[in-house]
Amino acid sequence: MAYREKKCRICEQQIHEVDCKDVNLLQGFISFQGKIINRKRTGNCAKHQRAATQAIKRARFLALLPYIGDQ
Ligand SMILES: [Zn+2]
């Protein structure tokens, strides 16, 4: 196998709940244009990708992350 799968970053850091105020973490899951990066590229597990997506949406609502892209 040429492509090595990355470990889920949230599992690795043993974060139990993804905080929408943890902008540093969430920024790792959005692209330069502010789009949410899909699971294949983030390497997140399904559970945490969903948690990250929810947190990003909440963070956008709180204006912690940009809205551009993604629509
Ligand atoms: Zn995980």
PDB file of the backbone (N, CA, C, O) and the ligand in Angstrom, with CONECT records:
HET     ZN  A 101       1
ATOM      1  N   MET A   1       0.831  -1.217   0.000  1.00  0.00           N
ATOM      2  CA  MET A   1       0.000   0.000   0.000  1.00  0.00           C
ATOM      3  C   MET A   1       0.855   1.253   0.000  1.00  0.00           C
ATOM      4  O   MET A   1       1.714   1.443   0.861  1.00  0.00           O
ATOM      5  N   ALA A   2       0.604   2.090  -0.972  1.00  0.00           N
ATOM      6  CA  ALA A   2       1.424   3.288  -1.109  1.00  0.00           C
ATOM      7  C   ALA A   2       0.979   4.384  -0.150  1.00  0.00           C
ATOM      8  O   ALA A   2       1.789   5.151   0.371  1.00  0.00           O
ATOM      9  N   TYR A   3      -0.342   4.435   0.068  1.00  0.00           N
ATOM     10  CA  TYR A   3      -0.872   5.531   0.877  1.00  0.00           C
ATOM     11  C   TYR A   3      -1.088   5.093   2.319  1.00  0.00           C
ATOM     12  O   TYR A   3      -1.897   4.210   2.603  1.00  0.00           O
ATOM     13  N   ARG A   4      -0.362   5.715   3.203  1.00  0.00           N
ATOM     14  CA  ARG A   4      -0.523   5.372   4.627  1.00  0.00           C
ATOM     15  C   ARG A   4      -1.650   6.181   5.234  1.00  0.00           C
ATOM     16  O   ARG A   4      -1.738   7.395   5.054  1.00  0.00           O
ATOM     17  N   GLU A   5      -2.490   5.498   5.943  1.00  0.00           N
ATOM     18  CA  GLU A   5      -3.593   6.200   6.576  1.00  0.00           C
ATOM     19  C   GLU A   5      -3.116   6.926   7.820  1.00  0.00           C
ATOM     20  O   GLU A   5      -2.381   6.390   8.650  1.00  0.00           O
ATOM     21  N   LYS A   6      -3.565   8.170   7.914  1.00  0.00           N
ATOM     22  CA  LYS A   6      -3.211   8.955   9.087  1.00  0.00           C
ATOM     23  C   LYS A   6      -4.125   8.589  10.250  1.00  0.00           C
ATOM     24  O   LYS A   6      -5.246   8.115  10.063  1.00  0.00           O
ATOM     25  N   LYS A   7      -3.631   8.813  11.407  1.00  0.00           N
ATOM     26  CA  LYS A   7      -4.472   8.586  12.580  1.00  0.00           C
ATOM     27  C   LYS A   7      -5.398   9.770  12.797  1.00  0.00           C
ATOM     28  O   LYS A   7      -5.080  10.903  12.438  1.00  0.00           O
ATOM     29  N   CYS A   8      -6.531   9.489  13.382  1.00  0.00           N
ATOM     30  CA  CYS A   8      -7.474  10.539  13.728  1.00  0.00           C
ATOM     31  C   CYS A   8      -6.841  11.459  14.772  1.00  0.00           C
ATOM     32  O   CYS A   8      -6.384  11.016  15.825  1.00  0.00           O
ATOM     33  N   ARG A   9      -6.830  12.750  14.447  1.00  0.00           N
ATOM     34  CA  ARG A   9      -6.125  13.693  15.306  1.00  0.00           C
ATOM     35  C   ARG A   9      -6.827  13.873  16.660  1.00  0.00           C
ATOM     36  O   ARG A   9      -6.198  14.106  17.692  1.00  0.00           O
ATOM     37  N   ILE A  10      -8.134  13.755  16.607  1.00  0.00           N
ATOM     38  CA  ILE A  10      -8.892  13.945  17.843  1.00  0.00           C
ATOM     39  C   ILE A  10      -8.709  12.743  18.764  1.00  0.00           C
ATOM     40  O   ILE A  10      -8.587  12.906  19.978  1.00  0.00           O
ATOM     41  N   CYS A  11      -8.689  11.556  18.204  1.00  0.00           N
ATOM     42  CA  CYS A  11      -8.407  10.361  19.002  1.00  0.00           C
ATOM     43  C   CYS A  11      -7.012  10.457  19.606  1.00  0.00           C
ATOM     44  O   CYS A  11      -6.804  10.146  20.778  1.00  0.00           O
ATOM     45  N   GLU A  12      -6.068  10.889  18.789  1.00  0.00           N
ATOM     46  CA  GLU A  12      -4.684  10.955  19.219  1.00  0.00           C
ATOM     47  C   GLU A  12      -4.504  11.891  20.406  1.00  0.00           C
ATOM     48  O   GLU A  12      -3.750  11.599  21.335  1.00  0.00           O
ATOM     49  N   GLN A  13      -5.208  13.024  20.363  1.00  0.00           N
ATOM     50  CA  GLN A  13      -5.070  13.997  21.454  1.00  0.00           C
ATOM     51  C   GLN A  13      -5.999  13.692  22.618  1.00  0.00           C
ATOM     52  O   GLN A  13      -6.038  14.418  23.611  1.00  0.00           O
ATOM     53  N   GLN A  14      -6.746  12.604  22.475  1.00  0.00           N
ATOM     54  CA  GLN A  14      -7.663  12.167  23.527  1.00  0.00           C
ATOM     55  C   GLN A  14      -8.623  13.267  23.970  1.00  0.00           C
ATOM     56  O   GLN A  14      -8.848  13.494  25.159  1.00  0.00           O
ATOM     57  N   ILE A  15      -9.175  13.935  22.967  1.00  0.00           N
ATOM     58  CA  ILE A  15     -10.178  14.952  23.227  1.00  0.00           C
ATOM     59  C   ILE A  15     -11.540  14.258  23.266  1.00  0.00           C
ATOM     60  O   ILE A  15     -11.917  13.565  22.321  1.00  0.00           O
ATOM     61  N   HIS A  16     -12.256  14.443  24.339  1.00  0.00           N
ATOM     62  CA  HIS A  16     -13.535  13.747  24.463  1.00  0.00           C
ATOM     63  C   HIS A  16     -14.648  14.486  23.737  1.00  0.00           C
ATOM     64  O   HIS A  16     -15.506  13.871  23.103  1.00  0.00           O
ATOM     65  N   GLU A  17     -14.626  15.780  23.835  1.00  0.00           N
ATOM     66  CA  GLU A  17     -15.628  16.549  23.112  1.00  0.00           C
ATOM     67  C   GLU A  17     -14.939  17.668  22.339  1.00  0.00           C
ATOM     68  O   GLU A  17     -14.113  18.400  22.884  1.00  0.00           O
ATOM     69  N   VAL A  18     -15.286  17.787  21.077  1.00  0.00           N
ATOM     70  CA  VAL A  18     -14.680  18.826  20.262  1.00  0.00           C
ATOM     71  C   VAL A  18     -15.335  20.159  20.618  1.00  0.00           C
ATOM     72  O   VAL A  18     -16.547  20.328  20.488  1.00  0.00           O
ATOM     73  N   ASP A  19     -14.518  21.084  21.063  1.00  0.00           N
ATOM     74  CA  ASP A  19     -15.025  22.383  21.482  1.00  0.00           C
ATOM     75  C   ASP A  19     -15.036  23.338  20.291  1.00  0.00           C
ATOM     76  O   ASP A  19     -14.041  23.478  19.580  1.00  0.00           O
ATOM     77  N   CYS A  20     -16.177  23.991  20.089  1.00  0.00           N
ATOM     78  CA  CYS A  20     -16.265  24.916  18.964  1.00  0.00           C
ATOM     79  C   CYS A  20     -15.371  26.131  19.180  1.00  0.00           C
ATOM     80  O   CYS A  20     -15.106  26.883  18.241  1.00  0.00           O
ATOM     81  N   LYS A  21     -14.908  26.326  20.410  1.00  0.00           N
ATOM     82  CA  LYS A  21     -14.004  27.452  20.669  1.00  0.00           C
ATOM     83  C   LYS A  21     -12.536  27.075  20.480  1.00  0.00           C
ATOM     84  O   LYS A  21     -11.652  27.929  20.557  1.00  0.00           O
ATOM     85  N   ASP A  22     -12.287  25.807  20.236  1.00  0.00           N
ATOM     86  CA  ASP A  22     -10.915  25.352  20.006  1.00  0.00           C
ATOM     87  C   ASP A  22     -10.545  25.589  18.548  1.00  0.00           C
ATOM     88  O   ASP A  22     -10.440  24.658  17.748  1.00  0.00           O
ATOM     89  N   VAL A  23     -10.351  26.855  18.233  1.00  0.00           N
ATOM     90  CA  VAL A  23     -10.155  27.249  16.843  1.00  0.00           C
ATOM     91  C   VAL A  23      -8.889  26.634  16.248  1.00  0.00           C
ATOM     92  O   VAL A  23      -8.853  26.268  15.073  1.00  0.00           O
ATOM     93  N   ASN A  24      -7.858  26.529  17.074  1.00  0.00           N
ATOM     94  CA  ASN A  24      -6.603  25.955  16.588  1.00  0.00           C
ATOM     95  C   ASN A  24      -6.799  24.550  16.040  1.00  0.00           C
ATOM     96  O   ASN A  24      -6.272  24.192  14.987  1.00  0.00           O
ATOM     97  N   LEU A  25      -7.569  23.767  16.779  1.00  0.00           N
ATOM     98  CA  LEU A  25      -7.842  22.404  16.341  1.00  0.00           C
ATOM     99  C   LEU A  25      -8.711  22.399  15.087  1.00  0.00           C
ATOM    100  O   LEU A  25      -8.427  21.700  14.115  1.00  0.00           O
ATOM    101  N   LEU A  26      -9.772  23.192  15.134  1.00  0.00           N
ATOM    102  CA  LEU A  26     -10.728  23.184  14.025  1.00  0.00           C
ATOM    103  C   LEU A  26     -10.118  23.701  12.737  1.00  0.00           C
ATOM    104  O   LEU A  26     -10.492  23.268  11.647  1.00  0.00           O
ATOM    105  N   GLN A  27      -9.178  24.625  12.861  1.00  0.00           N
ATOM    106  CA  GLN A  27      -8.554  25.161  11.651  1.00  0.00           C
ATOM    107  C   GLN A  27      -7.800  24.088  10.888  1.00  0.00           C
ATOM    108  O   GLN A  27      -7.581  24.205   9.683  1.00  0.00           O
ATOM    109  N   GLY A  28      -7.406  23.044  11.598  1.00  0.00           N
ATOM    110  CA  GLY A  28      -6.748  21.929  10.929  1.00  0.00           C
ATOM    111  C   GLY A  28      -7.700  21.122  10.062  1.00  0.00           C
ATOM    112  O   GLY A  28      -7.266  20.317   9.238  1.00  0.00           O
ATOM    113  N   PHE A  29      -8.994  21.338  10.247  1.00  0.00           N
ATOM    114  CA  PHE A  29      -9.997  20.567   9.521  1.00  0.00           C
ATOM    115  C   PHE A  29     -10.688  21.370   8.437  1.00  0.00           C
ATOM    116  O   PHE A  29     -11.593  20.868   7.770  1.00  0.00           O
ATOM    117  N   ILE A  30     -10.265  22.626   8.254  1.00  0.00           N
ATOM    118  CA  ILE A  30     -10.825  23.395   7.155  1.00  0.00           C
ATOM    119  C   ILE A  30      -9.709  23.777   6.192  1.00  0.00           C
ATOM    120  O   ILE A  30      -8.546  23.906   6.573  1.00  0.00           O
ATOM    121  N   SER A  31     -10.094  23.952   4.946  1.00  0.00           N
ATOM    122  CA  SER A  31      -9.119  24.284   3.925  1.00  0.00           C
ATOM    123  C   SER A  31      -8.788  25.771   3.980  1.00  0.00           C
ATOM    124  O   SER A  31      -9.354  26.528   4.770  1.00  0.00           O
ATOM    125  N   PHE A  32      -7.868  26.158   3.130  1.00  0.00           N
ATOM    126  CA  PHE A  32      -7.467  27.555   3.035  1.00  0.00           C
ATOM    127  C   PHE A  32      -8.659  28.448   2.709  1.00  0.00           C
ATOM    128  O   PHE A  32      -8.713  29.601   3.138  1.00  0.00           O
ATOM    129  N   GLN A  33      -9.609  27.918   1.955  1.00  0.00           N
ATOM    130  CA  GLN A  33     -10.794  28.694   1.579  1.00  0.00           C
ATOM    131  C   GLN A  33     -11.897  28.621   2.618  1.00  0.00           C
ATOM    132  O   GLN A  33     -12.972  29.192   2.431  1.00  0.00           O
ATOM    133  N   GLY A  34     -11.638  27.926   3.702  1.00  0.00           N
ATOM    134  CA  GLY A  34     -12.648  27.831   4.751  1.00  0.00           C
ATOM    135  C   GLY A  34     -13.588  26.662   4.585  1.00  0.00           C
ATOM    136  O   GLY A  34     -14.581  26.546   5.302  1.00  0.00           O
ATOM    137  N   LYS A  35     -13.277  25.793   3.639  1.00  0.00           N
ATOM    138  CA  LYS A  35     -14.141  24.634   3.429  1.00  0.00           C
ATOM    139  C   LYS A  35     -13.777  23.525   4.415  1.00  0.00           C
ATOM    140  O   LYS A  35     -12.626  23.382   4.827  1.00  0.00           O
ATOM    141  N   ILE A  36     -14.780  22.758   4.773  1.00  0.00           N
ATOM    142  CA  ILE A  36     -14.517  21.611   5.644  1.00  0.00           C
ATOM    143  C   ILE A  36     -13.854  20.522   4.808  1.00  0.00           C
ATOM    144  O   ILE A  36     -14.369  20.122   3.764  1.00  0.00           O
ATOM    145  N   ILE A  37     -12.719  20.053   5.278  1.00  0.00           N
ATOM    146  CA  ILE A  37     -11.978  19.037   4.537  1.00  0.00           C
ATOM    147  C   ILE A  37     -12.595  17.669   4.818  1.00  0.00           C
ATOM    148  O   ILE A  37     -12.922  17.351   5.961  1.00  0.00           O
ATOM    149  N   ASN A  38     -12.747  16.877   3.784  1.00  0.00           N
ATOM    150  CA  ASN A  38     -13.401  15.580   3.984  1.00  0.00           C
ATOM    151  C   ASN A  38     -12.512  14.592   4.726  1.00  0.00           C
ATOM    152  O   ASN A  38     -11.312  14.802   4.898  1.00  0.00           O
ATOM    153  N   ARG A  39     -13.138  13.523   5.153  1.00  0.00           N
ATOM    154  CA  ARG A  39     -12.492  12.589   6.063  1.00  0.00           C
ATOM    155  C   ARG A  39     -11.267  11.926   5.457  1.00  0.00           C
ATOM    156  O   ARG A  39     -10.307  11.616   6.162  1.00  0.00           O
ATOM    157  N   LYS A  40     -11.302  11.714   4.175  1.00  0.00           N
ATOM    158  CA  LYS A  40     -10.162  11.062   3.530  1.00  0.00           C
ATOM    159  C   LYS A  40      -8.887  11.868   3.729  1.00  0.00           C
ATOM    160  O   LYS A  40      -7.798  11.315   3.877  1.00  0.00           O
ATOM    161  N   ARG A  41      -9.047  13.180   3.730  1.00  0.00           N
ATOM    162  CA  ARG A  41      -7.844  14.013   3.843  1.00  0.00           C
ATOM    163  C   ARG A  41      -7.475  14.340   5.280  1.00  0.00           C
ATOM    164  O   ARG A  41      -6.294  14.471   5.598  1.00  0.00           O
ATOM    165  N   THR A  42      -8.468  14.473   6.153  1.00  0.00           N
ATOM    166  CA  THR A  42      -8.126  14.769   7.539  1.00  0.00           C
ATOM    167  C   THR A  42      -7.643  13.514   8.256  1.00  0.00           C
ATOM    168  O   THR A  42      -6.848  13.592   9.193  1.00  0.00           O
ATOM    169  N   GLY A  43      -8.130  12.355   7.808  1.00  0.00           N
ATOM    170  CA  GLY A  43      -7.769  11.113   8.466  1.00  0.00           C
ATOM    171  C   GLY A  43      -8.554  10.877   9.739  1.00  0.00           C
ATOM    172  O   GLY A  43      -8.232   9.973  10.510  1.00  0.00           O
ATOM    173  N   ASN A  44      -9.569  11.673   9.965  1.00  0.00           N
ATOM    174  CA  ASN A  44     -10.387  11.510  11.162  1.00  0.00           C
ATOM    175  C   ASN A  44     -11.232  10.252  11.079  1.00  0.00           C
ATOM    176  O   ASN A  44     -11.573   9.785   9.992  1.00  0.00           O
ATOM    177  N   CYS A  45     -11.562   9.716  12.230  1.00  0.00           N
ATOM    178  CA  CYS A  45     -12.521   8.621  12.234  1.00  0.00           C
ATOM    179  C   CYS A  45     -13.910   9.222  12.034  1.00  0.00           C
ATOM    180  O   CYS A  45     -14.099  10.426  12.203  1.00  0.00           O
ATOM    181  N   ALA A  46     -14.880   8.383  11.676  1.00  0.00           N
ATOM    182  CA  ALA A  46     -16.209   8.871  11.310  1.00  0.00           C
ATOM    183  C   ALA A  46     -16.851   9.665  12.436  1.00  0.00           C
ATOM    184  O   ALA A  46     -17.464  10.710  12.216  1.00  0.00           O
ATOM    185  N   LYS A  47     -16.696   9.150  13.632  1.00  0.00           N
ATOM    186  CA  LYS A  47     -17.308   9.783  14.796  1.00  0.00           C
ATOM    187  C   LYS A  47     -16.754  11.190  15.010  1.00  0.00           C
ATOM    188  O   LYS A  47     -17.503  12.136  15.253  1.00  0.00           O
ATOM    189  N   HIS A  48     -15.443  11.311  14.916  1.00  0.00           N
ATOM    190  CA  HIS A  48     -14.824  12.598  15.195  1.00  0.00           C
ATOM    191  C   HIS A  48     -14.944  13.556  14.024  1.00  0.00           C
ATOM    192  O   HIS A  48     -14.947  14.772  14.212  1.00  0.00           O
ATOM    193  N   GLN A  49     -15.044  13.014  12.812  1.00  0.00           N
ATOM    194  CA  GLN A  49     -15.262  13.902  11.678  1.00  0.00           C
ATOM    195  C   GLN A  49     -16.619  14.586  11.816  1.00  0.00           C
ATOM    196  O   GLN A  49     -16.764  15.773  11.524  1.00  0.00           O
ATOM    197  N   ARG A  50     -17.607  13.815  12.266  1.00  0.00           N
ATOM    198  CA  ARG A  50     -18.927  14.399  12.483  1.00  0.00           C
ATOM    199  C   ARG A  50     -18.879  15.444  13.585  1.00  0.00           C
ATOM    200  O   ARG A  50     -19.476  16.514  13.467  1.00  0.00           O
ATOM    201  N   ALA A  51     -18.164  15.123  14.659  1.00  0.00           N
ATOM    202  CA  ALA A  51     -18.034  16.068  15.775  1.00  0.00           C
ATOM    203  C   ALA A  51     -17.330  17.340  15.315  1.00  0.00           C
ATOM    204  O   ALA A  51     -17.717  18.446  15.693  1.00  0.00           O
ATOM    205  N   ALA A  52     -16.291  17.171  14.495  1.00  0.00           N
ATOM    206  CA  ALA A  52     -15.533  18.317  14.004  1.00  0.00           C
ATOM    207  C   ALA A  52     -16.406  19.192  13.108  1.00  0.00           C
ATOM    208  O   ALA A  52     -16.381  20.419  13.202  1.00  0.00           O
ATOM    209  N   THR A  53     -17.183  18.535  12.235  1.00  0.00           N
ATOM    210  CA  THR A  53     -18.070  19.277  11.335  1.00  0.00           C
ATOM    211  C   THR A  53     -19.082  20.099  12.129  1.00  0.00           C
ATOM    212  O   THR A  53     -19.325  21.266  11.821  1.00  0.00           O
ATOM    213  N   GLN A  54     -19.661  19.486  13.141  1.00  0.00           N
ATOM    214  CA  GLN A  54     -20.616  20.204  13.982  1.00  0.00           C
ATOM    215  C   GLN A  54     -19.953  21.377  14.684  1.00  0.00           C
ATOM    216  O   GLN A  54     -20.514  22.471  14.743  1.00  0.00           O
ATOM    217  N   ALA A  55     -18.757  21.150  15.215  1.00  0.00           N
ATOM    218  CA  ALA A  55     -18.035  22.197  15.937  1.00  0.00           C
ATOM    219  C   ALA A  55     -17.665  23.347  15.005  1.00  0.00           C
ATOM    220  O   ALA A  55     -17.706  24.513  15.397  1.00  0.00           O
ATOM    221  N   ILE A  56     -17.302  23.006  13.757  1.00  0.00           N
ATOM    222  CA  ILE A  56     -16.948  24.038  12.785  1.00  0.00           C
ATOM    223  C   ILE A  56     -18.167  24.894  12.472  1.00  0.00           C
ATOM    224  O   ILE A  56     -18.069  26.118  12.379  1.00  0.00           O
ATOM    225  N   LYS A  57     -19.329  24.237  12.309  1.00  0.00           N
ATOM    226  CA  LYS A  57     -20.544  24.981  12.015  1.00  0.00           C
ATOM    227  C   LYS A  57     -20.907  25.907  13.165  1.00  0.00           C
ATOM    228  O   LYS A  57     -21.353  27.036  12.959  1.00  0.00           O
ATOM    229  N   ARG A  58     -20.707  25.408  14.380  1.00  0.00           N
ATOM    230  CA  ARG A  58     -20.979  26.239  15.550  1.00  0.00           C
ATOM    231  C   ARG A  58     -19.985  27.399  15.632  1.00  0.00           C
ATOM    232  O   ARG A  58     -20.346  28.531  15.955  1.00  0.00           O
ATOM    233  N   ALA A  59     -18.739  27.088  15.332  1.00  0.00           N
ATOM    234  CA  ALA A  59     -17.699  28.119  15.384  1.00  0.00           C
ATOM    235  C   ALA A  59     -17.967  29.209  14.344  1.00  0.00           C
ATOM    236  O   ALA A  59     -17.699  30.388  14.576  1.00  0.00           O
ATOM    237  N   ARG A  60     -18.506  28.786  13.186  1.00  0.00           N
ATOM    238  CA  ARG A  60     -18.861  29.772  12.163  1.00  0.00           C
ATOM    239  C   ARG A  60     -19.978  30.673  12.663  1.00  0.00           C
ATOM    240  O   ARG A  60     -19.960  31.885  12.451  1.00  0.00           O
ATOM    241  N   PHE A  61     -20.945  30.065  13.326  1.00  0.00           N
ATOM    242  CA  PHE A  61     -22.054  30.835  13.869  1.00  0.00           C
ATOM    243  C   PHE A  61     -21.556  31.853  14.878  1.00  0.00           C
ATOM    244  O   PHE A  61     -22.084  32.962  14.967  1.00  0.00           O
ATOM    245  N   LEU A  62     -20.548  31.478  15.632  1.00  0.00           N
ATOM    246  CA  LEU A  62     -19.958  32.374  16.626  1.00  0.00           C
ATOM    247  C   LEU A  62     -18.909  33.297  16.010  1.00  0.00           C
ATOM    248  O   LEU A  62     -18.252  34.065  16.714  1.00  0.00           O
ATOM    249  N   ALA A  63     -18.760  33.211  14.684  1.00  0.00           N
ATOM    250  CA  ALA A  63     -17.817  34.043  13.943  1.00  0.00           C
ATOM    251  C   ALA A  63     -16.360  33.785  14.327  1.00  0.00           C
ATOM    252  O   ALA A  63     -15.513  34.672  14.215  1.00  0.00           O
ATOM    253  N   LEU A  64     -16.081  32.573  14.777  1.00  0.00           N
ATOM    254  CA  LEU A  64     -14.698  32.202  15.087  1.00  0.00           C
ATOM    255  C   LEU A  64     -13.984  31.668  13.847  1.00  0.00           C
ATOM    256  O   LEU A  64     -12.758  31.698  13.747  1.00  0.00           O
ATOM    257  N   LEU A  65     -14.798  31.177  12.903  1.00  0.00           N
ATOM    258  CA  LEU A  65     -14.244  30.665  11.654  1.00  0.00           C
ATOM    259  C   LEU A  65     -15.004  31.309  10.495  1.00  0.00           C
ATOM    260  O   LEU A  65     -16.158  31.708  10.654  1.00  0.00           O
ATOM    261  N   PRO A  66     -14.371  31.409   9.348  1.00  0.00           N
ATOM    262  CA  PRO A  66     -15.032  32.044   8.201  1.00  0.00           C
ATOM    263  C   PRO A  66     -16.111  31.177   7.579  1.00  0.00           C
ATOM    264  O   PRO A  66     -16.068  29.950   7.661  1.00  0.00           O
ATOM    265  N   TYR A  67     -17.076  31.830   6.958  1.00  0.00           N
ATOM    266  CA  TYR A  67     -18.190  31.156   6.294  1.00  0.00           C
ATOM    267  C   TYR A  67     -17.903  30.854   4.831  1.00  0.00           C
ATOM    268  O   TYR A  67     -18.555  30.000   4.229  1.00  0.00           O
ATOM    269  N   ILE A  68     -16.933  31.547   4.261  1.00  0.00           N
ATOM    270  CA  ILE A  68     -16.696  31.450   2.821  1.00  0.00           C
ATOM    271  C   ILE A  68     -16.476  30.022   2.359  1.00  0.00           C
ATOM    272  O   ILE A  68     -15.992  29.181   3.117  1.00  0.00           O
ATOM    273  N   GLY A  69     -16.827  29.759   1.136  1.00  0.00           N
ATOM    274  CA  GLY A  69     -16.730  28.434   0.588  1.00  0.00           C
ATOM    275  C   GLY A  69     -17.860  27.580   1.102  1.00  0.00           C
ATOM    276  O   GLY A  69     -18.776  28.080   1.755  1.00  0.00           O
ATOM    277  N   ASP A  70     -17.804  26.277   0.809  1.00  0.00           N
ATOM    278  CA  ASP A  70     -18.722  25.316   1.395  1.00  0.00           C
ATOM    279  C   ASP A  70     -20.183  25.506   1.005  1.00  0.00           C
ATOM    280  O   ASP A  70     -21.031  24.768   1.507  1.00  0.00           O
ATOM    281  N   GLN A  71     -20.506  26.422   0.168  1.00  0.00           N
ATOM    282  CA  GLN A  71     -21.915  26.539  -0.193  1.00  0.00           C
ATOM    283  C   GLN A  71     -22.129  26.740  -1.691  1.00  0.00           C
ATOM    284  O   GLN A  71     -23.268  26.855  -2.143  1.00  0.00           O
TER     285      GLN A  71
HETATM  286 ZN    ZN A 101     -11.326   9.826  16.329  1.00  0.00          ZN2+
END
